[in-house]
Amino acid sequence: MRTNFNLHLNKTLTATFGLLLLLNAACKKESAPAPSESIKSSATSKLSTNAIGVTGPKGVCYVEVNNNDIRNVGNYYLSTGQQLFDIAIIFAANINFNTTTQKAELFFNTQVTNVLSNKATYIQPLQAKGIKVLLSILGNHQGAGISNFPDQASATAYAQLLSNAVTTYGLDGIDFDDEYADYGTNGTGQPNSSSFVYLVTALRQLMPTKIISFYYYGPAASRLSFNGVTVGSKVDYSWNAIYGTYSVPNVPGLAASNLGPAAIDIQSTSSSTAASLATQTVNNSYGIYLYYNLPNADSHTYLTSVSNALYGKATTFSTGIPITGVNFYQNTNYAGTATAAIPKGNYTLAQLQAYGFVNDWASSMTVPSGWTVTMYSNDNFTGTSWIRTANTANFTTLSPNANDVVTSVKIQ
């Protein structure tokens, strides 16, 4: 069951807000008691993630950072070397309501503040592996939520706070979760038909190249269109919120490849159920598989039941970089500084740099048997390309000369 532990800290981010209500008939998870302290803290194209580099659904993983280290998302690999997870979500920041100013505030609790403020420690290492990092936003029992902004201006103002946080902390996007708002508390308004549409419309305009996702739950799930504008035309992904079940989110405007009908709680959903849900996801050609509650303990045996069904590959756990992979060398004949072993996947320059690669630097490389490497002279897989299926001792012998010009790479 997903719980809301957040206690709040640091600077305040505010926006004019008026607010809403929700009574969920069947709750998928338990509502936690309100936090014992509240200290303020500050804080359309469908995008690809390219973390796994294999055919199959993207893995999206929520981490309760109050209790678990989000860096563990990057420790799970497929047996062939690719990352298991494509998207990691920091759970969670809050929408609070200031009764004095009558404004909504963006709050980060102590643990969330630690992750965001130390982005070089917690966020950037995941991004270097190709994993996108999002921040989840949900209510906090104070009457404020994503479904009760009274007008377009207040929704836009709050979207600006979220965009600012993404920029400040180098995040890859925002995930919306319409829970724990307790609409009506503190004299706030009830859910209305325009609020969520206004919010995602404004956020998409502010963040045209970032990911916006929707945890399909709460009042927002039945308020996905207003004045001809759909939420599905503004968000990139949506997924089922009921763990241990298979249910397709009804979000007009999103294709099957952008939807996740299967959702599991790693610490409570049985491995047989998780595997069955994965098989249904593949058989029905949906593009997302949702994981929640990744613990600090090694869970690769459990996750293998899922990855075998999704990709036909087992899951491994490693706190370091896998040993098997492609190695690039600074000099010809495999001499000079070498990169760490780079597993299968698609790597921009920024992603290669996590393995010790330097732009316009490589002069030779070793390739595991049966693997194919496509090298590109420019970033993002553009420019001149070279395809190699074996060790290459001297890039100057390639046609055209590939010495000291490689910038991005695809490894299969």
Order of alpha helices (4+ residues) and beta strands (2+ residues): beta-beta-beta-beta-beta-alpha-alpha-alpha-beta-alpha-beta-alpha-beta-beta-beta-beta-beta-beta-beta-alpha-beta-alpha-beta-beta-beta-beta-alpha-beta-beta-beta-beta
